[in-house]
Amino acid sequence: MYAVEGLAGWDVPEPFRVEVKAVERRPKLTILRMVITNPTQKPQTGHFASDRSRADFADFRLLDPVNGRHYTPLRENDADGQAFGTRHGRYSDDFQPGVPYPVEVYFPPLPPGTKTVTVAPTTQMGPLTGIPVTEGAADPVSKPGDPWQIVAPQGQIWEGAWNVEELVETPRRTTRQDGTTETIGLRTDVLFAFDKATLGPKATAVLDEVVEETRRRADPAKPPVIVTGHTDSKGDDAYNQQLSVRRADSVSEYLQAKLGTDYRYQTDGKGETQPVAPNEQPGGADNPEGRALNRRVDISYTIKQENPGATGSEPSVGDVRGSVLPPAPFRTSPGEPVTTFDHRGKYKVDVLPAFRDGAYLVVSFDVTALVDHVPIPGPFEWWVNDFVRPSSYGAIVVVDPATKARYFPIRWAENQIHHLAEGQKGRAYAYFPAPPDDRTSITLQVQGGQTVPEVPIVRWDR
């Protein structure tokens, strides 16, 4: 039995039980079959849609933690359309107490090699890991009803299936993987003296690491290797543009000298036009940390297809990145809290053990409202850099104490904390790139100064 309990809804979320009955692979689509039950003694609204005005069940996603792919429900016409599958036609008291409601949600077809997936709700409940993928034959058919109906995919169908994107930062560089593209961002403060474009004495060691990684990771058959310079916002726009080009040229010349003619190269400069972090604080004060992140040279390339049968790309395993482990087995909960802290005087946060799911690390915590109504946006949204801006947990960073590497939440592999009444507890989770496989604990840093050390990592594959 694959079942979790948690909260769902908008203004005041309500408790529900979600049981996954099957994930069925069909030739043209994938069917997620669930039973949703209201465990209380009164009727409940039960919004499981990404928009409160809709009555579909789009608040569920599928994640393949081994191949690094995530899938969203099939929709009518475009990304803003209604999700195909079960729908309910009214917006109040649709879920009667104790009644099991069968629900179907349709997704893009899973590749034949995908054996297990994680069902990832965006409501306030944990992920359902280790769900086996079974085979099916017949496609679904529409079934009218009032207020419940099933709408099979028809007409213009929008489907969402993406490679997982991830970002890892060390004191000298960032590594960002976006599908089959990998980008290494080098801090220019390490490579160059102030206001200079000639490589400094520390640059050789840093660039030699990039040379070896590019040789191992980049696909020469899918050029080019792109080198792009960036600056912060200090100084004249035209001067910053010229400086970014000259610095990109210096890095590109070094790479070409070391890598040789097996690769083609493209060099560009963007000046201050593409910041990855705020140059200023929200109040307008200078943000030196953000400006330091913006002073960079990016090296981008297409990753070699290391596993021809996979749809995603292997992570860059090394000193700061873990390998692809088996998917986590199903558990109703990651375990008991390891510590508790107060956040902004409005929320009590119980931190649960982290655990490995395939290539990723899952961080879970329970949030209890100490005052009435947690507002939208939620308590952990923050723009640390452009990568986490869409994330519900951008204020939370995983840190490896051994290497000082920082791991940022993976886009779309998380849920959301909406409104909570005073005393209500909602479960939150987010996926992160995994640190090296031998790590047994990590540190959580929460924007605002909160640090949670020694959060244990559970490995169920051992």
C-alpha positions in Angstrom: 0.0 0.0 0.0 1.4 3.4 -1.1 -0.4 6.0 1.0 0.4 9.3 2.7 -1.6 11.8 4.7 -1.3 15.6 4.5 -3.0 18.9 3.8 -4.5 20.1 0.5 -6.4 23.3 -0.3 -5.8 27.0 -0.5 -7.4 29.4 2.0 -7.4 26.9 4.9 -5.9 23.5 3.8 -7.7 20.4 4.9 -6.4 16.9 5.8 -6.6 14.2 3.2 -5.3 10.7 2.6 -3.8 9.9 -0.8 -3.2 6.3 -1.9 -1.5 5.5 -5.1 -3.0 2.4 -6.7 -0.9 2.2 -9.9 1.3 4.0 -12.3 0.5 2.4 -15.7 2.7 2.9 -18.8 0.6 3.0 -22.0 1.9 3.5 -25.6 0.7 7.1 -25.8 0.5 8.2 -22.1 1.0 7.2 -18.5 -1.9 6.8 -16.0 -1.6 7.7 -12.4 -4.4 5.9 -10.4 -5.1 7.1 -6.9 -7.8 7.0 -4.2 -8.3 10.2 -2.2 -10.2 10.0 1.1 -11.4 12.7 3.5 -10.5 11.3 6.9 -12.4 13.9 8.9 -16.1 13.9 10.0 -17.2 16.8 7.8 -17.4 17.4 4.0 -14.3 19.1 2.6 -13.5 21.1 -0.6 -10.3 19.4 -1.6 -8.5 21.6 -4.0 -5.8 19.5 -5.8 -5.4 21.9 -8.7 -2.6 24.3 -9.4 -5.2 27.0 -9.7 -7.9 27.5 -7.1 -10.5 28.2 -9.9 -10.0 24.7 -11.4 -11.4 21.4 -10.4 -8.7 19.1 -11.9 -5.9 17.1 -10.1 -2.9 18.8 -11.5 -1.2 19.0 -8.1 0.6 15.8 -8.8 3.8 15.2 -10.8 6.0 12.2 -11.6 9.7 12.2 -11.0 12.2 9.7 -12.3 15.1 10.1 -9.8 17.4 7.7 -11.7 17.2 9.2 -15.2 16.6 12.8 -14.0 13.3 13.5 -15.6 10.1 15.0 -14.3 6.6 14.9 -15.8 3.5 17.1 -15.4 -0.1 16.2 -16.2 -1.3 16.4 -19.8 -3.4 19.6 -20.3 -5.9 21.0 -22.8 -4.4 23.3 -25.4 -1.4 24.8 -23.5 0.4 24.9 -20.1 -2.4 26.9 -18.6 -5.2 24.5 -19.6 -7.2 22.1 -17.5 -5.5 18.8 -16.7 -6.9 15.7 -18.4 -8.2 13.0 -16.2 -10.7 13.1 -13.3 -12.4 16.4 -12.6 -15.1 17.5 -10.2 -17.6 20.1 -11.2 -18.2 22.0 -7.9 -15.9 23.8 -5.6 -17.3 23.1 -2.2 -18.0 20.0 -0.1 -17.0 17.6 -2.9 -15.3 15.1 -0.6 -17.6 13.4 1.8 -16.2 11.9 5.0 -14.8 8.4 4.7 -15.7 8.0 1.0 -12.9 6.7 -1.2 -12.8 8.7 -4.4 -10.9 7.1 -7.4 -8.9 9.6 -9.3 -7.0 9.3 -12.6 -4.3 11.8 -13.9 -2.7 11.4 -17.3 1.0 12.1 -18.0 3.4 11.8 -21.0 4.5 8.3 -21.8 7.3 7.0 -19.6 10.4 5.5 -21.4 10.5 1.7 -21.5 13.5 1.6 -19.2 11.8 3.5 -16.3 10.9 0.9 -13.7 10.1 3.1 -10.7 9.0 6.7 -10.2 8.3 9.1 -7.3 4.8 10.6 -7.2 5.5 14.1 -6.1 2.5 16.1 -4.8 2.7 19.9 -4.7 0.3 19.9 -1.8 1.4 19.8 1.8 2.3 16.1 2.0 5.5 14.1 1.4 6.6 12.4 -1.8 5.6 8.8 -2.5 8.9 7.2 -3.5 9.5 3.8 -5.0 6.2 3.4 -6.9 6.6 0.6 -9.5 5.6 1.3 -13.1 3.3 -1.4 -14.6 2.4 -2.0 -18.2 -1.1 -1.3 -19.7 -2.7 -1.7 -23.0 -5.9 0.2 -23.5 -6.0 4.0 -23.5 -8.4 5.8 -21.2 -11.9 6.9 -22.3 -14.0 9.8 -21.2 -16.8 9.1 -18.6 -19.4 11.8 -18.0 -20.8 12.4 -14.5 -22.1 15.0 -12.1 -20.1 16.3 -10.3 -17.3 13.8 -11.1 -16.2 13.0 -14.6 -13.2 11.7 -16.5 -11.9 13.6 -19.5 -9.6 11.6 -21.7 -6.9 13.4 -23.7 -8.3 14.8 -26.9 -7.9 17.8 -29.3 -4.8 20.0 -28.7 -2.8 18.3 -26.0 0.0 20.0 -24.1 2.6 17.8 -22.4 5.4 18.6 -20.0 8.5 16.4 -19.6 11.8 17.9 -18.7 15.3 16.9 -17.7 16.0 17.9 -14.1 18.0 21.1 -13.7 20.5 21.5 -10.8 23.0 24.0 -9.4 26.0 23.3 -7.1 28.2 26.1 -5.9 31.7 26.0 -4.4 33.9 28.9 -3.2 35.5 29.0 -6.6 32.8 27.9 -9.1 29.3 26.9 -9.8 28.1 23.9 -11.8 24.7 24.1 -13.4 23.1 21.2 -15.3 20.1 22.0 -17.5 19.1 18.9 -19.4 22.0 18.0 -21.7 23.7 21.3 -21.2 26.3 21.8 -18.4 27.6 25.3 -17.5 30.6 25.9 -15.2 30.7 29.3 -13.8 34.1 30.5 -12.6 34.5 33.5 -10.3 36.6 36.1 -12.0 37.9 37.2 -8.6 39.9 33.9 -8.7 41.0 34.2 -12.3 41.8 37.9 -12.7 43.1 40.8 -10.7 40.7 43.7 -10.2 39.8 45.4 -13.5 42.2 43.2 -15.4 41.7 40.6 -18.2 45.1 38.8 -17.9 44.9 35.5 -16.1 46.3 35.7 -12.6 48.6 33.2 -10.7 45.7 31.3 -9.2 43.9 30.8 -12.5 46.0 27.9 -13.8 44.9 25.4 -11.2 41.3 26.4 -11.5 41.3 26.3 -15.3 43.2 23.0 -15.4 40.3 21.4 -13.5 37.9 22.8 -16.0 40.0 21.4 -18.9 39.9 17.9 -17.5 36.2 18.1 -16.7 35.4 19.5 -20.2 37.5 16.7 -21.8 35.6 14.1 -19.8 32.1 15.6 -20.0 31.8 17.7 -23.2 30.6 16.1 -26.5 32.9 17.1 -29.4 30.3 16.0 -31.8 27.9 18.6 -30.5 29.8 21.9 -30.6 30.5 24.5 -29.6 32.1 25.0 -26.2 30.8 28.5 -25.3 32.8 30.9 -23.1 30.9 33.9 -21.9 32.1 36.7 -19.7 29.9 38.6 -17.2 30.4 41.6 -14.8 28.6 43.1 -11.9 26.7 46.4 -12.3 29.5 48.7 -11.0 31.0 51.1 -13.5 30.1 52.2 -17.1 27.9 49.8 -19.2 30.2 50.0 -22.3 33.3 49.4 -20.2 31.8 46.4 -18.5 30.8 45.0 -21.8 34.4 45.3 -23.2 35.9 43.8 -20.0 33.6 40.8 -20.1 34.6 40.1 -23.7 38.3 40.4 -22.9 38.1 38.1 -20.0 36.1 35.5 -22.0 38.8 35.7 -24.7 41.5 35.0 -22.1 39.7 31.9 -20.7 38.9 30.6 -24.2 42.5 30.9 -25.4 43.6 28.9 -22.4 41.0 26.1 -23.0 41.9 26.0 -26.7 45.6 25.6 -25.9 44.9 22.7 -23.5 42.0 20.9 -25.3 43.3 21.3 -28.8 41.3 21.1 -32.1 38.9 18.3 -31.1 36.4 21.0 -30.0 35.0 24.1 -31.6 34.7 27.3 -29.5 32.5 30.4 -29.3 33.3 33.4 -27.2 31.0 36.2 -26.0 30.6 38.9 -23.4 27.4 40.0 -21.7 28.7 42.8 -19.5 26.3 43.4 -16.6 23.1 42.4 -18.5 22.7 38.8 -17.2 23.1 38.9 -13.4 22.5 35.6 -11.5 22.1 37.3 -8.2 20.9 40.8 -7.0 23.5 43.5 -7.2 21.6 45.4 -4.5 19.7 44.5 -1.4 15.9 44.9 -1.5 16.2 48.3 0.2 18.8 49.5 -2.4 21.9 49.0 -0.4 25.0 47.4 -2.0 25.1 43.6 -2.1 28.8 42.5 -2.3 28.0 38.8 -2.2 25.6 39.1 -5.1 28.0 41.2 -7.1 30.7 38.6 -6.6 28.5 35.9 -8.0 27.8 38.1 -11.1 31.5 38.6 -11.8 32.1 35.3 -13.6 33.1 33.5 -16.8 30.7 30.7 -17.9 31.9 27.7 -19.9 28.9 25.8 -21.4 28.9 22.5 -23.4 26.6 19.6 -24.4 27.2 16.6 -22.2 28.2 13.3 -23.7 25.4 10.7 -23.6 27.0 8.4 -21.0 24.0 6.1 -20.9 22.4 5.8 -24.3 19.2 4.2 -22.9 18.5 7.1 -20.6 16.5 10.2 -21.4 18.4 12.5 -19.0 22.1 13.1 -18.4 24.4 11.6 -15.7 25.3 14.2 -13.0 28.9 15.4 -12.8 30.1 12.9 -10.2 33.2 14.1 -8.4 34.4 15.8 -5.2 31.1 17.6 -4.7 28.5 15.5 -6.5 27.0 12.1 -5.6 26.4 9.3 -8.1 23.1 7.8 -9.3 21.9 5.5 -6.6 18.8 3.2 -6.7 15.4 5.0 -6.1 14.3 5.2 -2.5 11.8 2.6 -1.4 8.3 3.7 -0.3 8.1 5.1 3.2 5.2 7.0 4.7 7.6 9.3 6.5 11.4 9.9 6.4 11.5 9.6 10.2 11.3 11.5 13.5 12.4 15.1 13.8 16.1 15.6 14.4 15.9 19.2 15.5 13.4 22.1 15.8 13.8 25.8 15.2 11.7 28.9 15.2 11.4 30.8 11.8 10.6 34.5 11.9 8.6 34.0 15.1 5.7 32.8 13.0 6.5 29.1 12.3 7.9 26.1 14.2 10.0 24.0 11.9 10.7 20.3 12.6 13.6 19.1 10.5 13.3 15.5 9.4 16.2 13.2 8.3 17.3 13.8 4.7 17.3 10.8 2.4 18.7 9.7 -1.0 16.3 9.1 -3.9 18.2 8.1 -7.0 20.6 10.8 -7.9 19.1 13.3 -5.5 18.9 14.3 -1.8 15.4 14.9 -0.3 15.1 17.4 2.5 11.8 17.2 4.5 10.5 19.3 7.3 7.1 19.9 9.1 6.0 23.5 9.4 3.6 24.5 12.2 1.9 28.0 12.1 2.4 29.9 15.3 0.1 32.6 14.1 -3.0 32.5 11.9 -2.4 32.1 8.1 0.9 31.5 6.6 0.9 34.0 3.7 1.5 33.4 0.0 4.4 33.6 -1.0 5.4 31.0 1.5 7.9 31.4 4.4 10.9 29.9 2.5 10.8 31.7 -0.9 13.9 33.9 -1.6 15.9 35.1 -4.5 19.4 34.0 -3.7 20.2 33.7 -7.4 18.3 33.4 -10.6 18.2 29.6 -10.5 16.1 29.4 -7.3 13.8 32.3 -8.1 10.9 30.1 -9.1 11.5 27.8 -6.1 9.2 27.5 -3.0 12.4 26.9 -0.9 14.9 29.2 -2.4 15.8 30.4 1.1 17.1 26.9 2.0 20.6 25.7 0.9 22.2 22.3 1.6 25.9 22.6 2.6 28.5 19.9 2.7 30.7 20.9 5.7 33.7 18.9 4.3 33.9 20.8 1.0 31.8 23.9 1.7 29.8 23.1 -1.4 26.3 24.6 -1.5 23.4 22.7 -3.2 20.3 24.6 -4.3 16.7 23.3 -4.6 15.9 21.6 -7.9 13.3 23.3 -9.9 9.8 21.8 -9.8 10.8 18.9 -7.6 9.1 20.2 -4.4 5.8 21.0 -2.9 4.4 24.3 -1.5 3.3 25.7 1.8 0.2 27.7 1.4 -2.0 29.2 4.1 -2.0 27.5 7.4 -4.4 28.2 10.3 -2.8 28.7 13.7 -1.6 25.4 15.0 -1.9 23.6 11.6 1.1 21.5 10.5 2.1 21.1 6.9 4.8 18.8 5.5 7.3 20.3 3.1 9.9 18.7 1.0 12.4 19.7 -1.7 14.9 17.8 -3.9 18.6 18.8 -4.1 21.6 17.6 -6.0 23.2 14.9 -3.8 26.6 15.4 -2.1 29.2 12.6 -2.5 27.9 9.2 -1.6 30.0 8.7 1.5 28.4 11.7 3.3 26.3 10.8 6.3 25.0 14.3 7.2 24.6 17.8 5.8 24.0 21.3 7.1 21.0 23.3 6.2 21.3 27.1 5.9 18.1 29.1 5.9 18.2 32.7 4.7 18.0 35.0 7.7 20.8 33.4 9.7 19.4 30.0 10.8 21.9 27.1 10.5 20.9 23.5 11.2 24.0 21.3 11.4 24.3 17.5 11.3 21.1 16.6 9.6 21.5 12.8 9.0 21.3 11.3 5.5 19.4 8.0 5.3 20.5 5.5 2.7 18.0 2.7 2.2 20.0 1.0 -0.5 22.7 -0.2 2.0 
